[in-house]
Amino acid sequence: MPMYQTLLSRLNAEFSEDRIDRFQKEKADRFAPGRRIEADLMCEPGTPLHRAFEAYLTTMPGAVHEALRATIAQALSTSPPTPIAFAWAPGYDFEITVWQAPDSRLTKGGITVLLKTRYPDDAHPLASSA
């Protein structure tokens, strides 16, 4: 899905080993408990990508959103911050899978987040019965 690939490419750049320090300094507080992830973090407001990301975050179930927020907050709370790699795959409902390679004495570990959703134009069967 082109929109998700574009978005995840931006997320992967921001959370890469080369740029996560800057992201941590500028935006870590925006992932505090109780906060919603904002589309403005990755996209310029008013753009098609921003609208799509905002719609995605709005429809994401609370538990999945909170798991994603908490994972990002944890990565940004370490010193140095822990890089995150994001991936997307099509799915029936919203899903999140997280795994972490721990730090070793030679290298910093990393986190991988796999998000699964329906395609944006693929209406969920329950949407018509609500």
Protein Blocks (a to p, Z undefined) as FASTA:
>chain_A
ZZlmmmmmmmmmmmmmklmmmmmmmmmmmmgghiacdfklmpcehiaklmmmmmmmmmpc
fklmmmmmmmmmmmmmpccdddddddddddfbdcdddddddddfkbccddddddddddfk
lccfklmmZZ
